[in-house]
Amino acid sequence: MFSFESFDIKLDTEFIGRNFVFSEEADSTNSVLLDKGNKYTINGTVFYAEKQLKGRGRKNRPWYSAKELNLLFSILLSNKKYITANPVLLNFAASLAVGNALENLYQLKVELKWPNDVLINGKKLCGILIESTSEGNKIERLVIGLGINVNQTMFQGNYSIPPTSVKLEINENAERERLLAEVLNNFEELLLVLIESPENILKDWKQKCGMIGDKISITEGDEVKYGIFEDVDENGFLLLKDNNNRIEKIHYGEVSLR
């Protein structure tokens, strides 16, 4: 059972997670915070669920997670200062928050996969999904959803990248409350860096991305592109170099090594 007291004593933030909403289950933590009818408006609100009934990742892929073993939560950004941040770099900041926590607490070697996955030994430990709602042409609220495999050891379904968990990597149970607090502490710090010095988020993310320079394929719908992962640009978009040394900027897609 998740202990709020144990989590709260380790939380060291000004606003991220200070309004913390716990639920035994929810359709999707992102959907709860995106729905204005639920009246969650405080910037930095974290909605946490022990089980998701309709958990999802990018492209509405289902995200399966065993109850009371992992971390399933979403962070609401409603302050204009943070909403205007580049969403790709926000993805990078969130993945760095998780990666740095895993390295600091468990000395795990983390690899970040463009645009939003956290891998250990080539296996997926965390997925991130950013969604927003708009009023006219202005983003009104932005939600960062994270699913972190902590103490789950068996995974159902088919996966393009095999899953893993903290427990599988360190061979013992991990304290979820401590990990969640560490991730939120890191995320608030990185959010402030993103506003003031986005180039530092880029630099740190690139240091943990092992694919840069590799031959890759990028799948988007029925289209597959091949080339070399040349770099990411200042906005976090992937730069793909083809056989003729032409550079194409990629905004979306599923990246695989070839």
C-alpha positions as CSV (number, residue, x, y, z in Angstrom):
1,M,0.0,0.0,0.0
2,F,1.3,3.4,-0.9
3,S,2.1,5.5,2.1
4,F,1.4,9.2,1.7
5,E,3.3,10.1,4.9
6,S,6.4,8.3,3.7
7,F,6.2,10.1,0.3
8,D,5.4,13.5,1.7
9,I,8.4,13.6,4.1
10,K,10.7,13.1,1.1
11,L,9.0,15.6,-1.2
12,D,11.2,18.7,-1.4
13,T,9.4,21.0,-3.9
14,E,7.7,24.4,-4.0
15,F,4.7,23.5,-6.1
16,I,5.1,20.2,-7.9
17,G,3.1,17.6,-6.0
18,R,2.1,20.0,-3.2
19,N,-1.5,19.4,-4.2
20,F,-1.4,15.5,-4.3
21,V,-4.6,13.6,-5.2
22,F,-4.5,9.8,-4.4
23,S,-7.0,7.4,-6.1
24,E,-7.2,3.6,-5.8
25,E,-8.1,3.5,-9.5
26,A,-8.9,5.7,-12.5
27,D,-9.5,5.3,-16.2
28,S,-6.4,7.3,-16.9
29,T,-4.5,9.8,-14.7
30,N,-4.1,12.1,-17.7
31,S,-7.8,12.0,-18.5
32,V,-8.7,13.0,-14.9
33,L,-6.5,16.1,-15.0
34,L,-7.4,17.1,-18.5
35,D,-11.2,17.1,-17.7
36,K,-12.1,20.6,-16.6
37,G,-15.2,19.1,-15.0
38,N,-13.0,17.6,-12.3
39,K,-12.0,21.2,-11.2
40,Y,-8.3,20.5,-10.8
41,T,-6.7,23.8,-11.5
42,I,-3.7,24.2,-9.1
43,N,-0.4,24.4,-11.0
44,G,1.7,21.4,-10.1
45,T,-1.2,19.2,-9.0
46,V,-0.2,15.5,-9.1
47,F,-3.0,12.9,-9.6
48,Y,-1.8,9.4,-8.6
49,A,-3.6,6.1,-9.1
50,E,-2.8,2.6,-7.9
51,K,-4.5,1.2,-11.0
52,Q,-5.5,2.5,-14.4
53,L,-8.5,0.9,-16.2
54,K,-7.7,2.6,-19.5
55,G,-4.0,3.4,-19.2
56,R,-2.4,4.5,-22.5
57,G,0.8,5.6,-24.1
58,R,1.5,7.3,-27.4
59,K,-0.9,6.6,-30.3
60,N,-3.4,5.4,-27.7
61,R,-1.5,2.2,-27.2
62,P,-2.6,0.4,-24.0
63,W,-0.4,0.7,-20.9
64,Y,-0.8,-2.3,-18.7
65,S,0.3,-2.0,-15.0
66,A,-0.3,-4.3,-12.1
67,K,-2.1,-2.7,-9.1
68,E,0.0,-1.4,-6.2
69,L,3.3,-2.3,-7.8
70,N,4.2,0.6,-9.9
71,L,4.0,4.4,-10.2
72,L,1.1,5.8,-12.3
73,F,0.7,9.6,-12.1
74,S,0.2,12.8,-14.0
75,I,1.3,16.3,-13.3
76,L,-0.8,19.4,-14.2
77,L,0.8,22.5,-15.5
78,S,-1.7,25.4,-15.6
79,N,0.6,28.4,-15.2
80,K,1.3,30.2,-18.5
81,K,5.0,30.3,-17.6
82,Y,5.3,26.5,-18.0
83,I,2.6,25.9,-20.6
84,T,4.6,27.9,-23.1
85,A,7.6,25.7,-22.7
86,N,8.5,23.5,-25.8
87,P,6.5,20.3,-25.3
88,V,9.3,18.1,-26.8
89,L,11.8,19.6,-24.3
90,L,9.2,19.1,-21.6
91,N,9.3,15.5,-22.5
92,F,13.1,15.6,-22.2
93,A,12.9,17.2,-18.8
94,A,10.4,14.6,-17.6
95,S,12.6,11.7,-18.9
96,L,15.7,13.2,-17.3
97,A,13.8,13.6,-14.0
98,V,13.1,9.8,-14.0
99,G,16.6,8.9,-15.4
100,N,18.4,10.9,-12.8
101,A,16.3,9.4,-10.0
102,L,17.1,5.9,-11.1
103,E,20.8,6.7,-11.3
104,N,20.9,8.4,-7.9
105,L,18.8,5.9,-6.0
106,Y,19.8,2.6,-7.6
107,Q,23.0,3.3,-9.7
108,L,21.2,2.0,-12.8
109,K,22.7,2.9,-16.2
110,V,19.9,4.8,-17.9
111,E,19.4,5.4,-21.7
112,L,16.9,7.9,-23.0
113,K,15.1,7.1,-26.2
114,W,13.7,9.8,-28.5
115,P,11.2,11.3,-27.8
116,N,9.9,10.0,-24.4
117,D,11.1,6.6,-23.2
118,V,13.4,5.6,-20.3
119,L,15.4,2.4,-21.0
120,I,17.6,0.2,-18.9
121,N,19.7,-2.4,-20.8
122,G,17.6,-1.8,-23.9
123,K,14.4,-2.5,-22.0
124,K,11.6,0.0,-21.3
125,L,11.1,1.0,-17.7
126,C,9.2,4.2,-18.1
127,G,6.9,5.9,-20.7
128,I,5.8,9.5,-20.8
129,L,2.7,11.0,-22.5
130,I,2.1,14.8,-22.7
131,E,-1.4,16.0,-23.5
132,S,-3.1,19.4,-23.4
133,T,-6.4,21.1,-23.7
134,S,-6.9,24.4,-25.6
135,E,-9.2,27.4,-25.5
136,G,-9.3,28.8,-29.0
137,N,-5.6,28.7,-30.1
138,K,-4.2,28.9,-26.6
139,I,-3.2,25.9,-24.5
140,E,-5.2,26.1,-21.3
141,R,-3.7,23.2,-19.4
142,L,-0.9,20.8,-20.0
143,V,-0.6,17.3,-18.4
144,I,2.5,15.1,-18.2
145,G,1.6,11.5,-17.6
146,L,4.2,9.0,-16.4
147,G,4.1,5.3,-16.0
148,I,7.2,3.8,-14.2
149,N,7.6,0.0,-13.7
150,V,8.8,-0.4,-10.1
151,N,8.0,-3.8,-8.5
152,Q,6.2,-5.6,-11.3
153,T,8.0,-8.7,-12.6
154,M,5.6,-10.2,-15.1
155,F,4.2,-8.3,-18.1
156,Q,1.3,-9.3,-20.3
157,G,0.9,-8.3,-24.0
158,N,3.2,-7.8,-26.9
159,Y,5.8,-5.0,-26.8
160,S,7.9,-3.4,-29.5
161,I,10.5,-2.8,-26.8
162,P,10.6,-5.5,-24.0
163,P,9.6,-4.1,-20.6
164,T,11.6,-4.2,-17.3
165,S,11.2,-2.8,-13.8
166,V,13.3,-1.5,-11.0
167,K,12.9,-4.7,-9.1
168,L,14.0,-6.8,-12.1
169,E,17.1,-4.7,-12.5
170,I,18.2,-4.5,-8.8
171,N,16.8,-7.9,-7.7
172,E,14.8,-6.4,-4.7
173,N,11.7,-4.4,-4.0
174,A,12.1,-0.7,-4.4
175,E,10.3,1.9,-2.2
176,R,7.8,3.6,-4.5
177,E,7.3,6.6,-2.2
178,R,11.0,7.4,-2.3
179,L,11.2,7.1,-6.0
180,L,8.1,9.2,-6.7
181,A,9.4,12.0,-4.4
182,E,12.8,11.9,-6.1
183,V,11.2,12.1,-9.6
184,L,9.0,15.1,-8.6
185,N,11.9,16.9,-6.9
186,N,14.0,16.4,-10.0
187,F,11.2,17.5,-12.3
188,E,10.6,20.8,-10.5
189,E,14.3,21.6,-10.7
190,L,14.5,20.7,-14.4
191,L,11.3,22.6,-15.2
192,L,13.0,25.8,-13.9
193,V,16.1,25.0,-15.9
194,L,13.9,24.5,-19.0
195,I,12.5,28.0,-18.6
196,E,15.8,29.7,-18.0
197,S,18.3,27.6,-20.0
198,P,16.6,25.1,-22.4
199,E,20.0,24.4,-24.0
200,N,21.1,22.7,-20.7
201,I,18.1,20.3,-20.9
202,L,19.1,19.4,-24.5
203,K,22.7,18.9,-23.5
204,D,21.9,16.6,-20.5
205,W,19.3,14.6,-22.6
206,K,21.8,14.1,-25.4
207,Q,24.4,12.7,-23.0
208,K,21.9,10.0,-22.0
209,C,20.7,9.2,-25.5
210,G,22.7,6.3,-26.8
211,M,21.2,6.3,-30.3
212,I,22.8,9.5,-31.7
213,G,25.1,8.5,-34.5
214,D,23.4,5.1,-35.0
215,K,21.6,3.8,-38.1
216,I,17.8,3.9,-37.3
217,S,14.4,3.5,-38.8
218,I,11.5,5.8,-38.0
219,T,8.0,4.5,-38.4
220,E,5.0,6.9,-38.6
221,G,1.8,5.2,-39.6
222,D,2.5,3.1,-42.8
223,E,5.6,5.1,-43.6
224,V,9.1,4.0,-42.7
225,K,12.2,6.2,-43.1
226,Y,15.8,5.1,-42.8
227,G,19.0,7.0,-42.0
228,I,21.4,8.0,-39.4
229,F,20.3,9.7,-36.1
230,E,22.4,12.8,-36.7
231,D,21.3,14.9,-33.8
232,V,18.4,16.7,-32.2
233,D,17.8,20.4,-33.0
234,E,17.3,23.2,-30.5
235,N,13.5,22.3,-30.3
236,G,14.2,18.6,-29.6
237,F,13.2,17.4,-33.1
238,L,15.2,14.5,-34.5
239,L,17.5,15.2,-37.4
240,L,17.7,12.2,-39.8
241,K,20.5,12.0,-42.3
242,D,19.7,9.9,-45.4
243,N,22.1,8.1,-47.8
244,N,22.6,11.4,-49.8
245,N,23.6,13.3,-46.7
246,R,20.4,15.2,-46.7
247,I,19.0,16.2,-43.3
248,E,15.3,15.8,-42.5
249,K,13.6,17.1,-39.4
250,I,11.4,14.5,-37.8
251,H,8.6,15.7,-35.5
252,Y,6.9,12.3,-34.7
253,G,7.6,8.6,-35.1
254,E,8.7,5.4,-33.5
255,V,12.5,5.0,-33.6
256,S,14.2,1.7,-33.8
257,L,17.9,0.6,-34.3
258,R,18.6,-1.2,-37.5
